[in-house]
Amino acid sequence: AAAGAVMVYGLMIHSVDSSQTLHFSIFYTPEGNDVNKKTRQQNIMRRILEEHLFQTHSGDQHNLIKSKASSGLDDADWLFRFASDSKSSAQPGIDYTEGILRLQASSLFEYPKLVVWKQVDKVVYTLVCEPLDNPLLASNFLTLFVHELNEHFRKGGGVVEEVAARPDEVLAILSFLLPGGQLLFANFNMYKHLKSQIAQVLSQKA
């Protein structure tokens, strides 16, 4: 790890149906792992749930995401194409929402937090970041992470059951895509390299 490298605050995989259902979580700071951990997680999940429901009921979120994604993301273009290919090849009518929330400092958070989340097929993938973390890198990480999890666990039952049953494999994926809680600036070649390393490590666990 580079000197003074900044870690994200934590990562959660949870249900879109309830702010009580957490499938996986890892927190990289002492505060994130303190006695208020459960309350803090439920608080984050509840906020995301409200946002998800708002987007779903305002009805126009698919067009919003398309226009947002196609505007000026040249550098991340491969990532978006790759994300939309993997989404559309899975199911044409796939359920997808995403967003960024800001959490104010409170009794649960000494400092404000930036929460970047993506919901795919009723599962929410949430990265809780520090206020100065780069939201685009966070969003890119989630796209790659969701893709890796779906690719790896699709062979089993469903992603949720597999994630809950095999957290060590989720941690193995994270050790490459989010090493020690640090956001990477990954271009396509680097991602292909990481992807092959992940495949190698996971095949040894199978």
C-alpha positions, 0 to 999 in steps of 0.5 A: 500500500502506498504511503498515506493511501486512502481507503474507502469506508466500507462495502455492503451487499444487501436486499432491495426489499428490506433494510434489515437484510444484509448478505455481506459487508466489510468495513475498513475503519475502526468506526465502521466496526464499532458497537453501532455497526448494525444500526449504521448499516441499517441506516445506510440501507434504509436511505438507499431503499428510499432512493431506489423506490423513488427512482422506480416510481418516478418511472423515467430512470432508464432513460435518465441512466442512458443519457447520463451514461452516454454523455462524455464518458469517453474514457470510461466508454469501454466500461459502460459498453461492457456493463450494458453488454453484460446487462443486456445479454443477461436479460433484456428487461433487467432491473437496474437502478443506481445513485449517489447519496451524501450522509451528513456527520452524525452520531453514526458518522464522525465525518460525512460520507459519500455512498455510491450504490447500484441495484441489479436484479433486486440486489444492491451493491453499496460502496461507502466512501470518504467525502473526497473519494472519486465517485466515478472510480467508485462507480467503475469499481461497482460495475466491475465488482457486480460483473465479477460476482455475477460471472463467478456465482451464476454457475451456482444457485443465485448470487445472493445465496452464493455470496452469503455461503462463500464470503471468502470468495467475495473477499478474494475478488475484493483483494484484487478489485479493491485491495485493502479498501483502496479504489484503483484507477483501472483501464481495460488492460489492467482489468483484464489482467485482474480478471485473469488473476481472480479467475486463477485464485477462484479456481483454486478455491473451487 
